[in-house]
Amino acid sequence: MTPPFLTAAPLAVPHGFFTREGGISRGAFASLNCSTAGRDDPDHVAENRRRAAEVLGQPASALLGLAQVHGVAVADARTPWPQDARPQADALVTDRPGQMLGIITGDCAPVLFADAEAGVIGAAHAGWRGAVAGVLEATLAAMQGLGARRITAVVGPCIGQASYEVGPDLRAAVLARDAGDARFFGPGRRADRWQFDLPGYCVARLAAAGATASATGHDTLALEDRFFSFRRATLAGGGPIGHQLSALALPE
């Protein structure tokens, strides 16, 4: 089965925001779990990642990933690393043809970047902490260092505003950077709570930094049949969950 995925044509390189469908994992990981850090059967994960890479016309060996830590570090992927030596970072960039960059998410925002004319691509994991701290701008700067000039960025499936209830600590951290970002908070359903627009916030930060930015508009928590969601699992009492892959490739 070919795994379903979402595309964003403006990127102009092979890419996909993969759903949870089309893999071989079972139970809580069903079915296209692509995270190597969980308790899923490693053989199942390897096959899921192979299927995703095949969709983008790449061998599984071309897929580079990270040990994501909710920070702002950007890894230079021009020299690949083995799967068991992934750098601790939340973004990666390359200008080397034949490479495929991947981000794993549950509710955080996966962001794919490309300047197809310059031959430079990037990918970033943007939870609220990383987005506030500047991981998106750091990715753009790293791509510019490789020669990118006109960068298009797409924010993929992540938790949507209607699903993302947050407390005063998160809101205070966002507003400490820019009080004008209060526009990304809607009224909460409970006292002292707000609904945070993570994808809208990411698109605005990208646009302010000079990228052409958009979002797919898919809410990972609300669309249970299509996406894994860490918060959905937490609200249901916890336990292991799968994670979806977002990836793009720079063809030979």
For each residue, the residues with C-beta under 8 A, 3 or more apart:
1: 22 51
2: 22 51 55
3: 18 19 21 22 23 32 48 51 52 55
4: 18 19 21 22
5: 16 17 18 19 52 55
6: 16 17 18 19 156 157 216 218
7: 11 15 16 17
8: 11 15 17 112 154 214 216
9: 12
10: 152 154 212 214
11: 7 8 15 112 114 116 152 154 248
12: 9 114 116 152
13: 114 116 121 248 249 250 251
14: 56 57 58 248 249 251
15: 7 8 11 56 112 114 246 247 248 249
16: 5 6 7 52 55 56 246 247 248
17: 5 6 7 8 110 112 154 156 157 216 218 244 246
18: 3 4 5 6 22 32 34 52 55 244 245 246 247
19: 3 4 5 6 22 32 157 226 227 244
20: 23 30 31 32 33 226 227 228 242 244
21: 3 4 31 32 225 226
22: 1 2 3 4 18 19 31 32 51
23: 3 20 30 31 32 33 34 44 47 48 51
24: 31 44 47 48
25: 29 30 31 32 33 40 41 44 45 48 242
26: 29 30 31 44
27: 30
28: 233 239 240 241 242
29: 25 26 33 38 40 44 240 241 242
30: 20 23 25 26 27 33 242
31: 20 21 22 23 24 25 26 48
32: 3 18 19 20 21 22 23 25 48 51 52 242 244 245
33: 20 23 25 29 30 38 40 44 45 48 228 242 243
34: 18 23 45 48 49 52 102 104 242 243 244 245
35: 38 40 45 104 242 243
36: 42 45 65 83
37: 67 104
38: 29 33 35 240 241 242 243
39: 240
40: 25 29 33 35 44 45 240 242
41: 25 44 45
42: 36 45 46
43: 46 47
44: 23 24 25 26 29 33 40 41 47 48
45: 25 33 34 35 36 40 41 42 48 49
46: 42 43 49 50 60
47: 23 24 43 44 50 51
48: 3 23 24 25 31 32 33 34 44 45 51 52 245
49: 34 45 46 52 53 60 63 102 245
50: 46 47 53 54 59 60
51: 1 2 3 22 23 32 47 48 54 55
52: 3 5 16 18 32 34 48 49 55 56 63 102 245 247
53: 49 50 56 58 59 60 62 63 100 247
54: 50 51 57 58 60
55: 2 3 5 16 18 51 52
56: 14 15 16 52 53 100 247 248 249
57: 14 54 249 251
58: 14 53 54 62 63 98 100 249
59: 50 53 62
60: 46 49 50 53 54 63
61:
62: 53 58 59 98 99 100 249
63: 49 52 53 58 60 100 101 102 247
64: 77 80 81 92 94 99 100 101 102
65: 36 83 86 102 103 104
66: 75 86 87 88 89 90 91 92 103 125
67: 37 86 87 88 89
68: 89 90 103 104 125
69: 73 88 89 90
70: 90 108 125 127 129 130
71: 88 89 90 129 130 133 135
72: 90 91 130 133 134 135 138
73: 69 87 88 89 90 91 138
74: 89 90 91 92 93 122 124 135 138 139 141 142
75: 66 87 89 91 92 93
76: 79 92 93 94 142
77: 64 80 92 93 94 96 99 101
78: 94 95 96 99 146
79: 76
80: 64 77 99
81: 64 85 86 87
82: 85
83: 36 65 86
84:
85: 81 82
86: 65 66 67 81 83
87: 66 67 73 75 81 92
88: 66 67 69 71 73
89: 66 67 68 69 71 73 74 75 92
90: 66 68 69 70 71 72 73 74 124 125 126 130 135
91: 66 72 73 74 75 122 123 124 125 135 138 139 142
92: 64 66 74 75 76 77 87 89 101 122 123
93: 74 75 76 77 101 113 120 121 122 139 142 143 146
94: 64 76 77 78 99 101 120 121 122 146 250
95: 78 118 119 120 121 146 147 250
96: 77 78 99 250
97: 119 250 251 252
98: 58 62 250 251 252
99: 62 64 77 78 80 94 96 249 250
100: 53 56 58 62 63 64 247 248 249 250
101: 63 64 77 92 93 94 121 122 123 247 248 249
102: 34 49 52 63 64 65 123 245 246 247
103: 65 66 68 110 111 112 123 124 125 245 246 247
104: 34 35 37 65 68 125 243 244 245
105: 108 109 110 125 156 157 158 220 243 244 246
106: 220 228 229 230 231 233 241 243 244
107: 127 158 159 164 220 221 229 230 231
108: 70 105 125 126 127 130 158 159 198
109: 105 125 126 127 131 155 156 158 198 199 202
110: 17 103 105 123 124 125 126 155 156 157 158 244 246
111: 103 123 124 125 126 136 139 153 154 155 156 202 206
112: 8 11 15 17 103 121 122 123 153 154 156 246 247 248
113: 93 121 122 123 124 139 140 143 151 152 153 211
114: 11 12 13 15 120 121 122 151 152 248
115: 118 119 120 121 143 147 148 149 150 151 152
116: 11 12 13 119
117: 149 150
118: 95 115 146 147 148 149 150
119: 95 97 115 116 147 250
120: 93 94 95 114 115 143 146 147 148 151
121: 13 93 94 95 101 112 113 114 115 143 248 249 250
122: 74 91 92 93 94 101 112 113 114 139 140 142 143
123: 91 92 101 102 103 110 111 112 113 139 246 247 248
124: 74 90 91 103 110 111 113 130 135 136 139
125: 66 68 70 90 91 103 104 105 108 109 110 111 130 135
126: 90 108 109 110 111 130 131 135 136 155 198 202
127: 70 107 108 109 130 131
128: 131 132 166 170 173 174 196 198 201
129: 70 71 132 133 173
130: 70 71 72 90 108 124 125 126 127 133 135
131: 109 126 127 128 135 136 198 201 202 205
132: 128 129 173 174 177
133: 71 72 129 130
134: 72 137 138
135: 71 72 74 90 91 124 125 126 130 131 138 139
136: 111 124 126 131 139 140 153 202 205 206 209
137: 134 140 141 205 209
138: 72 73 74 91 134 135 141 142
139: 74 91 93 111 113 122 123 124 135 136 142 143
140: 113 122 136 137 143 144 148 151 153 206 209 210 211
141: 74 137 138 144 145
142: 74 76 91 93 122 138 139 145 146
143: 93 113 115 120 121 122 139 140 146 148 151
144: 140 141 147 148 149 151
145: 141 142
146: 78 93 94 95 118 120 142 143
147: 95 115 118 119 120 144
148: 115 118 120 140 143 144 151
149: 115 117 118 144
150: 115 117 118 212
151: 113 114 115 120 140 143 144 148 210 211 212
152: 10 11 12 113 114 115 211 212 213
153: 111 112 113 136 140 206 211 212 213 214
154: 8 10 11 17 111 112 213 214 215 216
155: 109 110 111 126 158 199 202 203 206 213 214 215 216
156: 6 17 105 109 110 111 112 215 216 218 246
157: 6 17 19 105 110 216 218 219 220 223 226 227 244 246
158: 105 107 108 109 110 155 198 199 218 219 220
159: 107 108 163 164 198 219 220 221 229 231
160: 163 164 197 198 199 217 218 219 220 221 222
161: 164 184 186 195 196 197 198 199 200
162: 195 219 222
163: 159 160 219 221 222 231
164: 107 159 160 161 195 196 197 198 221 231
165: 188 189 190 193 194 195
166: 128 170 171 185 188 193 194 195 196
167: 170 171 192 193 194
168: 171 172 192
169: 172 173
170: 128 166 167 173 174 196
171: 166 167 168 174 175 185 194 196
172: 168 169 175 176
173: 128 129 132 169 170 176 177
174: 128 132 170 171 177 178 181 184 185 196 201
175: 171 172 178 179 181 182
176: 172 173
177: 132 173 174 181
178: 174 175 181
179: 175 182
180: 183
181: 174 175 177 178 184 201 204
182: 175 179 185
183: 180
184: 161 174 181 196 197 200 201 204
185: 166 171 174 182 194 195 196 197
186: 161 194 195 197
187: 194 195
188: 165 166 191 192 193 194 195
189: 165 193 195
190: 165 193
191: 188
192: 167 168 188
193: 165 166 167 188 189 190
194: 165 166 167 171 185 186 187 188
195: 161 162 164 165 166 185 186 187 188 189
196: 128 161 164 166 170 171 174 184 185 201
197: 160 161 164 184 185 186 200 201
198: 108 109 126 128 131 158 159 160 161 164 201 202
199: 109 155 158 160 161 202 203 215 217
200: 161 184 197 203 204 215
201: 128 131 174 181 184 196 197 198 204 205
202: 109 111 126 131 136 155 198 199 205 206 213 215
203: 155 199 200 206 207 213 214 215
204: 181 184 200 201 207 208
205: 131 136 137 201 202 208 209
206: 111 136 140 153 155 202 203 209 211 213
207: 203 204 210 211 212 213
208: 204 205
209: 136 137 140 205 206
210: 140 151 207
211: 113 140 151 152 153 206 207
212: 10 150 151 152 153 207
213: 152 153 154 155 202 203 206 207
214: 8 10 153 154 155 203
215: 154 155 156 199 200 202 203
216: 6 8 17 154 155 156 157
217: 160 199
218: 6 17 156 157 158 160 223 226 227
219: 157 158 159 160 162 163 222 223
220: 105 106 107 157 158 159 160 223 227 228 229 232 244
221: 107 159 160 163 164 224 227 229 231 232
222: 160 162 163 219
223: 157 218 219 220 226 227
224: 221 227 229 232
225: 21
226: 19 20 21 157 218 223
227: 19 20 157 218 220 221 223 224 244
228: 20 33 106 220 233 241 242 243 244
229: 106 107 159 220 221 224 232 233 241
230: 106 107 233 234 241
231: 106 107 159 163 164 221 234 235
232: 220 221 224 229 235 236
233: 28 106 228 229 230 236 238 239 241
234: 230 231 237 238
235: 231 232
236: 232 233 239
237: 234
238: 233 234
239: 28 233 236
240: 28 29 38 39 40
241: 28 29 38 106 228 229 230 233
242: 20 25 28 29 30 32 33 34 35 38 40 228
243: 33 34 35 38 104 105 106 228
244: 17 18 19 20 32 34 104 105 106 110 157 220 227 228
245: 18 32 34 48 49 52 102 103 104
246: 15 16 17 18 102 103 105 110 112 123 156 157
247: 15 16 18 52 53 56 63 100 101 102 103 112 123
248: 11 13 14 15 16 56 100 101 112 114 121 123
249: 13 14 15 56 57 58 62 99 100 101 121
250: 13 94 95 96 97 98 99 100 119 121
251: 13 14 57 97 98
252: 97 98
